[in-house]
Amino acid sequence: MVYFIDRALKTFFSDALPVYQKGIEAAQKTTAELFPGVPRFSAATEEQKLKIFSHIAEESERPESGARRLAPGASPDFFQTLRVHTIFGFLVDPEGGGNRDFVGWKAIGRDPSHSFSAPFGFYDKDYPGWQPMPGETEKK
């Protein structure tokens, strides 16, 4: 995911870069607040990182009015942006920079050897590997 997000922030998601910059700053401040002995987020243990992200997620779900902000000017969209970009990176075609070794496709049961392009349908039934959906009747 790191490679996909890094590439995305340099190209087609470049408008999200300020969200990441503010969010990373907020993560560093939250790390210092929750775990004073930990110098930065990357030095935290996996358990600590989970607590830090849980805290950020909780903060991002609070209404803006009256909510304590993680950092001055921090976007409440950081957690959602990071989440969506992680999902994109997990499921994108590997040519897009994510889904290394087809791990995302394997997780959802997509066979990487078959690549379909529209239009396709009943008239493609002779294509090797084509199978009708359960309950689907053959169209004539």
N, CA, C and O atoms as CSV, one atom per row, in Angstrom:
chain,resi,resn,atom,element,x,y,z
A,1,MET,N,N,0.814,-1.195,0.000
A,1,MET,CA,C,0.000,0.000,0.000
A,1,MET,C,C,0.856,1.256,0.000
A,1,MET,O,O,0.479,2.273,-0.583
A,2,VAL,N,N,2.001,1.185,0.650
A,2,VAL,CA,C,2.861,2.363,0.742
A,2,VAL,C,C,3.241,2.848,-0.650
A,2,VAL,O,O,3.196,4.047,-0.925
A,3,TYR,N,N,3.614,1.922,-1.530
A,3,TYR,CA,C,4.036,2.310,-2.874
A,3,TYR,C,C,2.875,2.903,-3.661
A,3,TYR,O,O,3.047,3.880,-4.390
A,4,PHE,N,N,1.691,2.311,-3.511
A,4,PHE,CA,C,0.524,2.826,-4.220
A,4,PHE,C,C,0.189,4.233,-3.736
A,4,PHE,O,O,-0.010,5.135,-4.550
A,5,ILE,N,N,0.124,4.430,-2.426
A,5,ILE,CA,C,-0.237,5.742,-1.881
A,5,ILE,C,C,0.829,6.772,-2.232
A,5,ILE,O,O,0.501,7.904,-2.588
A,6,ASP,N,N,2.084,6.398,-2.138
A,6,ASP,CA,C,3.164,7.324,-2.494
A,6,ASP,C,C,3.030,7.766,-3.953
A,6,ASP,O,O,3.131,8.952,-4.266
A,7,ARG,N,N,2.804,6.807,-4.827
A,7,ARG,CA,C,2.637,7.118,-6.260
A,7,ARG,C,C,1.386,7.961,-6.484
A,7,ARG,O,O,1.402,8.911,-7.266
A,8,ALA,N,N,0.312,7.613,-5.800
A,8,ALA,CA,C,-0.946,8.339,-5.961
A,8,ALA,C,C,-0.811,9.797,-5.522
A,8,ALA,O,O,-1.340,10.695,-6.177
A,9,LEU,N,N,-0.104,10.033,-4.415
A,9,LEU,CA,C,0.062,11.401,-3.919
A,9,LEU,C,C,0.942,12.245,-4.834
A,9,LEU,O,O,0.894,13.474,-4.787
A,10,LYS,N,N,1.739,11.590,-5.660
A,10,LYS,CA,C,2.573,12.319,-6.623
A,10,LYS,C,C,1.841,12.549,-7.932
A,10,LYS,O,O,2.246,13.395,-8.730
A,11,THR,N,N,0.756,11.797,-8.162
A,11,THR,CA,C,0.072,11.888,-9.462
A,11,THR,C,C,-1.419,12.184,-9.269
A,11,THR,O,O,-1.792,13.322,-8.986
A,12,PHE,N,N,-2.257,11.181,-9.419
A,12,PHE,CA,C,-3.697,11.396,-9.510
A,12,PHE,C,C,-4.401,11.755,-8.206
A,12,PHE,O,O,-5.533,12.238,-8.254
A,13,PHE,N,N,-3.778,11.540,-7.026
A,13,PHE,CA,C,-4.357,11.968,-5.749
A,13,PHE,C,C,-3.537,13.085,-5.126
A,13,PHE,O,O,-3.526,13.236,-3.904
A,14,SER,N,N,-2.847,13.875,-5.952
A,14,SER,CA,C,-1.973,14.921,-5.424
A,14,SER,C,C,-2.732,15.949,-4.591
A,14,SER,O,O,-2.150,16.586,-3.712
A,15,ASP,N,N,-4.015,16.114,-4.858
A,15,ASP,CA,C,-4.800,17.062,-4.069
A,15,ASP,C,C,-5.006,16.582,-2.630
A,15,ASP,O,O,-5.420,17.372,-1.781
A,16,ALA,N,N,-4.729,15.321,-2.337
A,16,ALA,CA,C,-4.878,14.784,-0.984
A,16,ALA,C,C,-3.600,14.936,-0.157
A,16,ALA,O,O,-3.595,14.603,1.028
A,17,LEU,N,N,-2.529,15.427,-0.757
A,17,LEU,CA,C,-1.266,15.561,-0.041
A,17,LEU,C,C,-1.392,16.404,1.229
A,17,LEU,O,O,-0.852,15.999,2.259
A,18,PRO,N,N,-2.072,17.549,1.214
A,18,PRO,CA,C,-2.211,18.323,2.460
A,18,PRO,C,C,-2.955,17.556,3.564
A,18,PRO,O,O,-2.659,17.725,4.746
A,19,VAL,N,N,-3.906,16.725,3.178
A,19,VAL,CA,C,-4.627,15.910,4.159
A,19,VAL,C,C,-3.659,14.957,4.841
A,19,VAL,O,O,-3.710,14.783,6.058
A,20,TYR,N,N,-2.779,14.339,4.066
A,20,TYR,CA,C,-1.785,13.422,4.626
A,20,TYR,C,C,-0.784,14.171,5.501
A,20,TYR,O,O,-0.433,13.704,6.585
A,21,GLN,N,N,-0.328,15.322,5.037
A,21,GLN,CA,C,0.660,16.078,5.808
A,21,GLN,C,C,0.097,16.461,7.173
A,21,GLN,O,O,0.773,16.308,8.190
A,22,LYS,N,N,-1.129,16.956,7.197
A,22,LYS,CA,C,-1.756,17.323,8.471
A,22,LYS,C,C,-2.060,16.086,9.304
A,22,LYS,O,O,-1.922,16.109,10.527
A,23,GLY,N,N,-2.472,15.014,8.652
A,23,GLY,CA,C,-2.786,13.781,9.372
A,23,GLY,C,C,-1.557,13.139,9.996
A,23,GLY,O,O,-1.610,12.633,11.117
A,24,ILE,N,N,-0.445,13.165,9.259
A,24,ILE,CA,C,0.799,12.607,9.795
A,24,ILE,C,C,1.280,13.448,10.975
A,24,ILE,O,O,1.753,12.916,11.979
A,25,GLU,N,N,1.154,14.751,10.842
A,25,GLU,CA,C,1.510,15.634,11.964
A,25,GLU,C,C,0.628,15.313,13.179
A,25,GLU,O,O,1.114,15.265,14.309
A,26,ALA,N,N,-0.644,15.099,12.940
A,26,ALA,CA,C,-1.558,14.749,14.028
A,26,ALA,C,C,-1.190,13.403,14.647
A,26,ALA,O,O,-1.273,13.235,15.864
A,27,ALA,N,N,-0.788,12.453,13.819
A,27,ALA,CA,C,-0.382,11.135,14.335
A,27,ALA,C,C,0.850,11.273,15.220
A,27,ALA,O,O,0.945,10.618,16.258
A,28,GLN,N,N,1.793,12.121,14.816
A,28,GLN,CA,C,2.989,12.336,15.636
A,28,GLN,C,C,2.622,12.980,16.972
A,28,GLN,O,O,3.144,12.585,18.015
A,29,LYS,N,N,1.725,13.970,16.944
A,29,LYS,CA,C,1.308,14.639,18.182
A,29,LYS,C,C,0.513,13.695,19.071
A,29,LYS,O,O,0.661,13.718,20.293
A,30,THR,N,N,-0.324,12.868,18.468
A,30,THR,CA,C,-1.101,11.903,19.243
A,30,THR,C,C,-0.176,10.857,19.863
A,30,THR,O,O,-0.402,10.416,20.990
A,31,THR,N,N,0.853,10.466,19.139
A,31,THR,CA,C,1.832,9.512,19.672
A,31,THR,C,C,2.500,10.096,20.913
A,31,THR,O,O,2.611,9.429,21.941
A,32,ALA,N,N,2.945,11.350,20.806
A,32,ALA,CA,C,3.607,11.997,21.942
A,32,ALA,C,C,2.656,12.163,23.125
A,32,ALA,O,O,3.062,12.055,24.282
A,33,GLU,N,N,1.382,12.428,22.820
A,33,GLU,CA,C,0.383,12.620,23.872
A,33,GLU,C,C,0.050,11.314,24.585
A,33,GLU,O,O,-0.007,11.275,25.814
A,34,LEU,N,N,-0.166,10.257,23.829
A,34,LEU,CA,C,-0.565,8.976,24.416
A,34,LEU,C,C,0.612,8.184,24.983
A,34,LEU,O,O,0.469,7.467,25.973
A,35,PHE,N,N,1.768,8.319,24.351
A,35,PHE,CA,C,2.948,7.540,24.749
A,35,PHE,C,C,4.161,8.476,24.815
A,35,PHE,O,O,4.961,8.517,23.881
A,36,PRO,N,N,4.301,9.227,25.916
A,36,PRO,CA,C,5.362,10.233,26.013
A,36,PRO,C,C,6.783,9.703,25.791
A,36,PRO,O,O,7.645,10.464,25.351
A,37,GLY,N,N,7.051,8.452,26.074
A,37,GLY,CA,C,8.392,7.905,25.878
A,37,GLY,C,C,8.699,7.498,24.452
A,37,GLY,O,O,9.841,7.162,24.138
A,38,VAL,N,N,7.698,7.523,23.579
A,38,VAL,CA,C,7.887,7.107,22.183
A,38,VAL,C,C,8.178,8.358,21.352
A,38,VAL,O,O,7.349,9.267,21.300
A,39,PRO,N,N,9.348,8.415,20.700
A,39,PRO,CA,C,9.748,9.640,19.997
A,39,PRO,C,C,8.921,9.973,18.755
A,39,PRO,O,O,8.764,11.146,18.418
A,40,ARG,N,N,8.389,8.955,18.071
A,40,ARG,CA,C,7.602,9.192,16.851
A,40,ARG,C,C,6.725,7.962,16.577
A,40,ARG,O,O,6.941,6.887,17.138
A,41,PHE,N,N,5.745,8.149,15.710
A,41,PHE,CA,C,4.793,7.073,15.407
A,41,PHE,C,C,5.495,5.815,14.916
A,41,PHE,O,O,5.143,4.713,15.338
A,42,SER,N,N,6.477,5.955,14.038
A,42,SER,CA,C,7.140,4.782,13.463
A,42,SER,C,C,7.890,3.968,14.508
A,42,SER,O,O,8.182,2.794,14.277
A,43,ALA,N,N,8.208,4.569,15.653
A,43,ALA,CA,C,8.911,3.855,16.714
A,43,ALA,C,C,7.959,3.152,17.677
A,43,ALA,O,O,8.402,2.418,18.561
A,44,ALA,N,N,6.662,3.370,17.515
A,44,ALA,CA,C,5.671,2.753,18.399
A,44,ALA,C,C,5.542,1.264,18.105
A,44,ALA,O,O,5.822,0.813,16.994
A,45,THR,N,N,5.116,0.508,19.111
A,45,THR,CA,C,4.859,-0.916,18.907
A,45,THR,C,C,3.570,-1.068,18.110
A,45,THR,O,O,2.823,-0.103,17.945
A,46,GLU,N,N,3.310,-2.259,17.622
A,46,GLU,CA,C,2.082,-2.494,16.857
A,46,GLU,C,C,0.848,-2.206,17.713
A,46,GLU,O,O,-0.131,-1.640,17.226
A,47,GLU,N,N,0.897,-2.589,18.964
A,47,GLU,CA,C,-0.230,-2.336,19.879
A,47,GLU,C,C,-0.432,-0.831,20.079
A,47,GLU,O,O,-1.565,-0.350,20.087
A,48,GLN,N,N,0.660,-0.097,20.237
A,48,GLN,CA,C,0.567,1.349,20.395
A,48,GLN,C,C,0.031,2.007,19.128
A,48,GLN,O,O,-0.789,2.922,19.198
A,49,LYS,N,N,0.493,1.542,17.974
A,49,LYS,CA,C,0.013,2.093,16.702
A,49,LYS,C,C,-1.488,1.884,16.559
A,49,LYS,O,O,-2.196,2.773,16.086
A,50,LEU,N,N,-1.973,0.730,16.959
A,50,LEU,CA,C,-3.410,0.460,16.911
A,50,LEU,C,C,-4.169,1.434,17.797
A,50,LEU,O,O,-5.219,1.941,17.402
A,51,LYS,N,N,-3.650,1.704,18.994
A,51,LYS,CA,C,-4.299,2.663,19.895
A,51,LYS,C,C,-4.272,4.069,19.313
A,51,LYS,O,O,-5.244,4.814,19.431
A,52,ILE,N,N,-3.162,4.429,18.687
A,52,ILE,CA,C,-3.038,5.764,18.084
A,52,ILE,C,C,-4.058,5.914,16.960
A,52,ILE,O,O,-4.766,6.920,16.902
A,53,PHE,N,N,-4.143,4.936,16.074
A,53,PHE,CA,C,-5.110,5.029,14.969
A,53,PHE,C,C,-6.545,4.933,15.460
A,53,PHE,O,O,-7.435,5.565,14.892
A,54,SER,N,N,-6.779,4.165,16.488
A,54,SER,CA,C,-8.131,4.117,17.064
A,54,SER,C,C,-8.506,5.490,17.601
A,54,SER,O,O,-9.639,5.941,17.433
A,55,HIS,N,N,-7.563,6.144,18.240
A,55,HIS,CA,C,-7.797,7.483,18.771
A,55,HIS,C,C,-8.073,8.471,17.636
A,55,HIS,O,O,-8.993,9.285,17.726
A,56,ILE,N,N,-7.281,8.399,16.577
A,56,ILE,CA,C,-7.481,9.283,15.423
A,56,ILE,C,C,-8.841,9.026,14.781
A,56,ILE,O,O,-9.539,9.968,14.407
A,57,ALA,N,N,-9.215,7.765,14.654
A,57,ALA,CA,C,-10.509,7.423,14.057
A,57,ALA,C,C,-11.651,7.963,14.906
A,57,ALA,O,O,-12.612,8.517,14.372
A,58,GLU,N,N,-11.554,7.807,16.215
A,58,GLU,CA,C,-12.594,8.331,17.113
A,58,GLU,C,C,-12.698,9.847,16.998
A,58,GLU,O,O,-13.797,10.400,16.946
A,59,GLU,N,N,-11.545,10.514,16.959
A,59,GLU,CA,C,-11.532,11.969,16.838
A,59,GLU,C,C,-12.130,12.421,15.512
A,59,GLU,O,O,-12.819,13.440,15.465
A,60,SER,N,N,-11.881,11.687,14.442
A,60,SER,CA,C,-12.379,12.102,13.129
A,60,SER,C,C,-13.882,11.916,13.006
A,60,SER,O,O,-14.514,12.546,12.158
A,61,GLU,N,N,-14.465,11.060,13.838
A,61,GLU,CA,C,-15.912,10.826,13.785
A,61,GLU,C,C,-16.702,11.815,14.624
A,61,GLU,O,O,-17.924,11.896,14.499
A,62,ARG,N,N,-16.019,12.571,15.480
A,62,ARG,CA,C,-16.710,13.549,16.316
A,62,ARG,C,C,-17.148,14.736,15.484
A,62,ARG,O,O,-16.483,15.106,14.517
A,63,PRO,N,N,-18.282,15.339,15.867
A,63,PRO,CA,C,-18.700,16.552,15.150
A,63,PRO,C,C,-17.687,17.672,15.383
A,63,PRO,O,O,-17.052,17.742,16.435
A,64,GLU,N,N,-17.548,18.536,14.397
A,64,GLU,CA,C,-16.556,19.615,14.466
A,64,GLU,C,C,-16.809,20.545,15.649
A,64,GLU,O,O,-15.861,20.987,16.299
A,65,SER,N,N,-18.059,20.844,15.933
A,65,SER,CA,C,-18.340,21.786,16.998
A,65,SER,C,C,-18.031,21.169,18.355
A,65,SER,O,O,-18.593,20.141,18.732
A,66,GLY,N,N,-17.142,21.808,19.065
A,66,GLY,CA,C,-16.820,21.372,20.414
A,66,GLY,C,C,-15.841,20.212,20.494
A,66,GLY,O,O,-15.433,19.848,21.597
A,67,ALA,N,N,-15.454,19.627,19.394
A,67,ALA,CA,C,-14.538,18.484,19.432
A,67,ALA,C,C,-13.103,18.975,19.570
A,67,ALA,O,O,-12.729,19.982,18.968
A,68,ARG,N,N,-12.311,18.280,20.348
A,68,ARG,CA,C,-10.895,18.603,20.470
A,68,ARG,C,C,-10.214,18.102,19.213
A,68,ARG,O,O,-10.357,16.937,18.843
A,69,ARG,N,N,-9.479,18.974,18.562
A,69,ARG,CA,C,-8.800,18.616,17.329
A,69,ARG,C,C,-7.480,17.933,17.649
A,69,ARG,O,O,-6.858,18.227,18.670
A,70,LEU,N,N,-7.053,17.029,16.790
A,70,LEU,CA,C,-5.789,16.331,17.002
A,70,LEU,C,C,-4.607,17.270,16.865
A,70,LEU,O,O,-3.628,17.146,17.602
A,71,ALA,N,N,-4.681,18.182,15.956
A,71,ALA,CA,C,-3.626,19.166,15.754
A,71,ALA,C,C,-4.279,20.389,15.124
A,71,ALA,O,O,-5.294,20.262,14.439
A,72,PRO,N,N,-3.714,21.566,15.346
A,72,PRO,CA,C,-4.307,22.756,14.727
A,72,PRO,C,C,-4.417,22.586,13.214
A,72,PRO,O,O,-3.422,22.316,12.542
A,73,GLY,N,N,-5.603,22.742,12.693
A,73,GLY,CA,C,-5.826,22.622,11.265
A,73,GLY,C,C,-5.863,21.203,10.731
A,73,GLY,O,O,-5.967,21.016,9.518
A,74,ALA,N,N,-5.783,20.197,11.588
A,74,ALA,CA,C,-5.803,18.813,11.102
A,74,ALA,C,C,-7.148,18.508,10.471
A,74,ALA,O,O,-8.197,18.871,11.004
A,75,SER,N,N,-7.106,17.847,9.345
A,75,SER,CA,C,-8.334,17.514,8.646
A,75,SER,C,C,-8.978,16.289,9.276
A,75,SER,O,O,-8.301,15.289,9.514
A,76,PRO,N,N,-10.274,16.353,9.549
A,76,PRO,CA,C,-10.945,15.157,10.063
A,76,PRO,C,C,-11.064,14.082,8.984
A,76,PRO,O,O,-11.489,12.962,9.269
A,77,ASP,N,N,-10.699,14.411,7.767
A,77,ASP,CA,C,-10.789,13.464,6.662
A,77,ASP,C,C,-9.557,12.562,6.553
A,77,ASP,O,O,-9.540,11.668,5.707
A,78,PHE,N,N,-8.532,12.762,7.376
A,78,PHE,CA,C,-7.305,11.981,7.247
A,78,PHE,C,C,-7.563,10.488,7.361
A,78,PHE,O,O,-7.138,9.715,6.502
A,79,PHE,N,N,-8.247,10.082,8.405
A,79,PHE,CA,C,-8.461,8.653,8.605
A,79,PHE,C,C,-9.262,8.058,7.457
A,79,PHE,O,O,-8.920,6.986,6.958
A,80,GLN,N,N,-10.321,8.734,7.031
A,80,GLN,CA,C,-11.139,8.224,5.924
A,80,GLN,C,C,-10.343,8.198,4.626
A,80,GLN,O,O,-10.454,7.252,3.847
A,81,THR,N,N,-9.538,9.237,4.390
A,81,THR,CA,C,-8.718,9.286,3.186
A,81,THR,C,C,-7.717,8.146,3.175
A,81,THR,O,O,-7.560,7.464,2.162
A,82,LEU,N,N,-7.040,7.933,4.295
A,82,LEU,CA,C,-6.073,6.844,4.408
A,82,LEU,C,C,-6.760,5.492,4.221
A,82,LEU,O,O,-6.222,4.605,3.559
A,83,ARG,N,N,-7.917,5.343,4.790
A,83,ARG,CA,C,-8.672,4.083,4.682
A,83,ARG,C,C,-9.052,3.796,3.225
A,83,ARG,O,O,-8.839,2.689,2.731
A,84,VAL,N,N,-9.610,4.792,2.546
A,84,VAL,CA,C,-10.038,4.615,1.158
A,84,VAL,C,C,-8.836,4.336,0.256
A,84,VAL,O,O,-8.899,3.460,-0.607
A,85,HIS,N,N,-7.750,5.071,0.448
A,85,HIS,CA,C,-6.564,4.847,-0.383
A,85,HIS,C,C,-5.953,3.473,-0.122
A,85,HIS,O,O,-5.399,2.858,-1.034
A,86,THR,N,N,-6.049,2.990,1.106
A,86,THR,CA,C,-5.551,1.650,1.416
A,86,THR,C,C,-6.395,0.600,0.701
A,86,THR,O,O,-5.856,-0.357,0.145
A,87,ILE,N,N,-7.705,0.773,0.712
A,87,ILE,CA,C,-8.589,-0.162,-0.003
A,87,ILE,C,C,-8.305,-0.117,-1.501
A,87,ILE,O,O,-8.225,-1.160,-2.150
A,88,PHE,N,N,-8.153,1.086,-2.052
A,88,PHE,CA,C,-7.809,1.206,-3.478
A,88,PHE,C,C,-6.526,0.455,-3.776
A,88,PHE,O,O,-6.460,-0.312,-4.736
A,89,GLY,N,N,-5.508,0.671,-2.959
A,89,GLY,CA,C,-4.213,0.027,-3.172
A,89,GLY,C,C,-4.281,-1.480,-3.056
A,89,GLY,O,O,-3.511,-2.194,-3.698
A,90,PHE,N,N,-5.197,-1.964,-2.241
A,90,PHE,CA,C,-5.361,-3.401,-2.038
A,90,PHE,C,C,-6.033,-4.061,-3.237
A,90,PHE,O,O,-5.751,-5.217,-3.553
A,91,LEU,N,N,-6.918,-3.329,-3.901
A,91,LEU,CA,C,-7.722,-3.924,-4.970
A,91,LEU,C,C,-7.380,-3.463,-6.382
A,91,LEU,O,O,-7.902,-4.013,-7.352
A,92,VAL,N,N,-6.523,-2.473,-6.512
A,92,VAL,CA,C,-6.198,-1.928,-7.832
A,92,VAL,C,C,-5.457,-2.967,-8.675
A,92,VAL,O,O,-4.835,-3.890,-8.151
A,93,ASP,N,N,-5.541,-2.791,-9.975
A,93,ASP,CA,C,-4.737,-3.618,-10.872
A,93,ASP,C,C,-3.273,-3.377,-10.522
A,93,ASP,O,O,-2.879,-2.224,-10.346
A,94,PRO,N,N,-2.457,-4.416,-10.416
A,94,PRO,CA,C,-1.048,-4.225,-10.050
A,94,PRO,C,C,-0.306,-3.224,-10.931
A,94,PRO,O,O,0.672,-2.623,-10.486
A,95,GLU,N,N,-0.746,-3.038,-12.152
A,95,GLU,CA,C,-0.121,-2.035,-13.014
A,95,GLU,C,C,-0.292,-0.636,-12.453
A,95,GLU,O,O,0.449,0.276,-12.817
A,96,GLY,N,N,-1.285,-0.457,-11.550
A,96,GLY,CA,C,-1.531,0.837,-10.926
A,96,GLY,C,C,-0.648,1.106,-9.724
A,96,GLY,O,O,-0.728,2.179,-9.126
A,97,GLY,N,N,0.192,0.152,-9.361
A,97,GLY,CA,C,1.138,0.375,-8.281
A,97,GLY,C,C,0.791,-0.289,-6.964
A,97,GLY,O,O,1.577,-0.215,-6.019
A,98,GLY,N,N,-0.338,-0.923,-6.874
A,98,GLY,CA,C,-0.724,-1.589,-5.629
A,98,GLY,C,C,-0.963,-3.065,-5.870
A,98,GLY,O,O,-0.543,-3.610,-6.890
A,99,ASN,N,N,-1.637,-3.709,-4.935
A,99,ASN,CA,C,-2.042,-5.107,-5.080
A,99,ASN,C,C,-0.858,-6.002,-5.444
A,99,ASN,O,O,-0.930,-6.817,-6.364
A,100,ARG,N,N,0.233,-5.827,-4.696
A,100,ARG,CA,C,1.466,-6.578,-4.973
A,100,ARG,C,C,1.211,-8.080,-4.928
A,100,ARG,O,O,0.580,-8.578,-3.996
A,101,ASP,N,N,1.692,-8.787,-5.916
A,101,ASP,CA,C,1.528,-10.239,-6.051
A,101,ASP,C,C,0.058,-10.655,-6.065
A,101,ASP,O,O,-0.272,-11.781,-5.694
A,102,PHE,N,N,-0.814,-9.761,-6.486
A,102,PHE,CA,C,-2.258,-10.012,-6.590
A,102,PHE,C,C,-2.891,-10.388,-5.257
A,102,PHE,O,O,-3.911,-11.077,-5.236
A,103,VAL,N,N,-2.309,-9.953,-4.151
A,103,VAL,CA,C,-2.803,-10.358,-2.835
A,103,VAL,C,C,-4.252,-9.910,-2.614
A,103,VAL,O,O,-5.038,-10.650,-2.022
A,104,GLY,N,N,-4.611,-8.721,-3.077
A,104,GLY,CA,C,-5.984,-8.235,-2.914
A,104,GLY,C,C,-6.970,-9.054,-3.716
A,104,GLY,O,O,-8.045,-9.400,-3.227
A,105,TRP,N,N,-6.602,-9.364,-4.952
A,105,TRP,CA,C,-7.488,-10.159,-5.797
A,105,TRP,C,C,-7.643,-11.563,-5.259
A,105,TRP,O,O,-8.733,-12.133,-5.314
A,106,LYS,N,N,-6.569,-12.126,-4.741
A,106,LYS,CA,C,-6.658,-13.470,-4.159
A,106,LYS,C,C,-7.587,-13.468,-2.948
A,106,LYS,O,O,-8.325,-14.428,-2.726
A,107,ALA,N,N,-7.551,-12.393,-2.169
A,107,ALA,CA,C,-8.390,-12.295,-0.971
A,107,ALA,C,C,-9.875,-12.265,-1.319
A,107,ALA,O,O,-10.700,-12.770,-0.558
A,108,ILE,N,N,-10.220,-11.678,-2.462
A,108,ILE,CA,C,-11.634,-11.604,-2.842
A,108,ILE,C,C,-12.024,-12.674,-3.856
A,108,ILE,O,O,-13.171,-12.723,-4.300
A,109,GLY,N,N,-11.073,-13.529,-4.221
A,109,GLY,CA,C,-11.379,-14.634,-5.125
A,109,GLY,C,C,-11.345,-14.290,-6.599
A,109,GLY,O,O,-11.895,-15.038,-7.407
A,110,ARG,N,N,-10.721,-13.190,-6.978
A,110,ARG,CA,C,-10.617,-12.839,-8.396
A,110,ARG,C,C,-9.400,-13.537,-8.979
A,110,ARG,O,O,-8.308,-13.477,-8.415
A,111,ASP,N,N,-9.593,-14.190,-10.095
A,111,ASP,CA,C,-8.513,-14.899,-10.767
A,111,ASP,C,C,-7.747,-13.908,-11.634
A,111,ASP,O,O,-8.297,-13.380,-12.600
A,112,PRO,N,N,-6.492,-13.651,-11.302
A,112,PRO,CA,C,-5.729,-12.666,-12.075
A,112,PRO,C,C,-5.474,-13.073,-13.517
A,112,PRO,O,O,-5.148,-12.215,-14.338
A,113,SER,N,N,-5.609,-14.339,-13.851
A,113,SER,CA,C,-5.326,-14.761,-15.223
A,113,SER,C,C,-6.451,-14.385,-16.184
A,113,SER,O,O,-6.246,-14.371,-17.398
A,114,HIS,N,N,-7.626,-14.084,-15.660
A,114,HIS,CA,C,-8.740,-13.670,-16.522
A,114,HIS,C,C,-8.921,-12.164,-16.410
A,114,HIS,O,O,-9.121,-11.628,-15.319
A,115,SER,N,N,-8.850,-11.509,-17.519
A,115,SER,CA,C,-9.069,-10.079,-17.549
A,115,SER,C,C,-10.146,-9.809,-18.585
A,115,SER,O,O,-9.935,-9.986,-19.784
A,116,PHE,N,N,-11.283,-9.387,-18.110
A,116,PHE,CA,C,-12.412,-9.143,-18.993
A,116,PHE,C,C,-12.496,-7.661,-19.302
A,116,PHE,O,O,-12.160,-6.820,-18.467
A,117,SER,N,N,-12.939,-7.354,-20.480
A,117,SER,CA,C,-13.200,-5.971,-20.812
A,117,SER,C,C,-14.585,-5.909,-21.443
A,117,SER,O,O,-14.987,-6.793,-22.199
A,118,ALA,N,N,-15.284,-4.865,-21.118
A,118,ALA,CA,C,-16.641,-4.694,-21.626
A,118,ALA,C,C,-16.593,-4.496,-23.127
A,118,ALA,O,O,-15.578,-4.016,-23.632
A,119,PRO,N,N,-17.628,-4.839,-23.862
A,119,PRO,CA,C,-18.810,-5.550,-23.382
A,119,PRO,C,C,-18.588,-7.058,-23.376
A,119,PRO,O,O,-17.880,-7.603,-24.223
A,120,PHE,N,N,-19.188,-7.698,-22.433
A,120,PHE,CA,C,-19.175,-9.159,-22.408
A,120,PHE,C,C,-20.491,-9.625,-21.825
A,120,PHE,O,O,-21.136,-8.901,-21.067
A,121,GLY,N,N,-20.887,-10.829,-22.180
A,121,GLY,CA,C,-22.164,-11.346,-21.717
A,121,GLY,C,C,-22.390,-12.743,-22.238
A,121,GLY,O,O,-21.442,-13.504,-22.436
A,122,PHE,N,N,-23.651,-13.082,-22.462
A,122,PHE,CA,C,-24.020,-14.441,-22.851
A,122,PHE,C,C,-23.352,-14.858,-24.156
A,122,PHE,O,O,-23.109,-16.045,-24.373
A,123,TYR,N,N,-23.056,-13.901,-25.021
A,123,TYR,CA,C,-22.455,-14.215,-26.306
A,123,TYR,C,C,-20.985,-14.604,-26.161
A,123,TYR,O,O,-20.366,-15.043,-27.130
A,124,ASP,N,N,-20.414,-14.447,-24.950
A,124,ASP,CA,C,-19.038,-14.856,-24.687
A,124,ASP,C,C,-18.967,-16.231,-24.040
A,124,ASP,O,O,-17.916,-16.619,-23.531
A,125,LYS,N,N,-20.065,-16.968,-24.051
A,125,LYS,CA,C,-20.111,-18.228,-23.306
A,125,LYS,C,C,-19.089,-19.258,-23.798
A,125,LYS,O,O,-18.769,-20.190,-23.060
A,126,ASP,N,N,-18.576,-19.118,-25.005
A,126,ASP,CA,C,-17.578,-20.061,-25.491
A,126,ASP,C,C,-16.160,-19.681,-25.074
A,126,ASP,O,O,-15.207,-20.390,-25.399
A,127,TYR,N,N,-16.016,-18.577,-24.364
A,127,TYR,CA,C,-14.706,-18.165,-23.877
A,127,TYR,C,C,-14.244,-19.150,-22.805
A,127,TYR,O,O,-15.015,-19.467,-21.899
A,128,PRO,N,N,-12.995,-19.646,-22.886
A,128,PRO,CA,C,-12.508,-20.597,-21.880
A,128,PRO,C,C,-12.564,-19.968,-20.489
A,128,PRO,O,O,-12.054,-18.867,-20.278
A,129,GLY,N,N,-13.169,-20.651,-19.568
A,129,GLY,CA,C,-13.277,-20.154,-18.206
A,129,GLY,C,C,-14.604,-19.500,-17.895
A,129,GLY,O,O,-14.900,-19.214,-16.734
A,130,TRP,N,N,-15.418,-19.257,-18.932
A,130,TRP,CA,C,-16.716,-18.637,-18.699
A,130,TRP,C,C,-17.639,-19.628,-18.036
A,130,TRP,O,O,-17.708,-20.788,-18.442
A,131,GLN,N,N,-18.355,-19.179,-17.012
A,131,GLN,CA,C,-19.358,-20.014,-16.352
A,131,GLN,C,C,-20.560,-19.146,-16.050
A,131,GLN,O,O,-20.406,-17.996,-15.638
A,132,PRO,N,N,-21.759,-19.679,-16.250
A,132,PRO,CA,C,-22.942,-18.873,-15.931
A,132,PRO,C,C,-23.056,-18.669,-14.428
A,132,PRO,O,O,-22.616,-19.502,-13.636
A,133,MET,N,N,-23.647,-17.559,-14.056
A,133,MET,CA,C,-23.913,-17.286,-12.647
A,133,MET,C,C,-24.957,-18.284,-12.161
A,133,MET,O,O,-25.817,-18.702,-12.936
A,134,PRO,N,N,-24.894,-18.675,-10.881
A,134,PRO,CA,C,-25.906,-19.588,-10.356
A,134,PRO,C,C,-27.310,-19.016,-10.556
A,134,PRO,O,O,-27.577,-17.860,-10.227
A,135,GLY,N,N,-28.183,-19.832,-11.090
A,135,GLY,CA,C,-29.565,-19.425,-11.330
A,135,GLY,C,C,-29.758,-18.696,-12.630
A,135,GLY,O,O,-30.894,-18.378,-12.983
A,136,GLU,N,N,-28.699,-18.416,-13.358
A,136,GLU,CA,C,-28.812,-17.694,-14.618
A,136,GLU,C,C,-29.234,-18.679,-15.716
A,136,GLU,O,O,-28.702,-19.786,-15.804
A,137,THR,N,N,-30.173,-18.273,-16.530
A,137,THR,CA,C,-30.584,-19.103,-17.647
A,137,THR,C,C,-29.878,-18.613,-18.898
A,137,THR,O,O,-29.560,-17.430,-19.025
A,138,GLU,N,N,-29.643,-19.515,-19.801
A,138,GLU,CA,C,-28.966,-19.150,-21.044
A,138,GLU,C,C,-29.871,-18.270,-21.860
A,138,GLU,O,O,-31.037,-18.601,-22.075
A,139,LYS,N,N,-29.339,-17.129,-22.327
A,139,LYS,CA,C,-30.111,-16.192,-23.132
A,139,LYS,C,C,-29.936,-16.569,-24.598
A,139,LYS,O,O,-28.874,-17.017,-25.029
A,140,LYS,N,N,-30.999,-16.373,-25.335
A,140,LYS,CA,C,-30.970,-16.707,-26.761
A,140,LYS,C,C,-31.221,-15.486,-27.594
A,140,LYS,O,O,-31.235,-15.568,-28.822
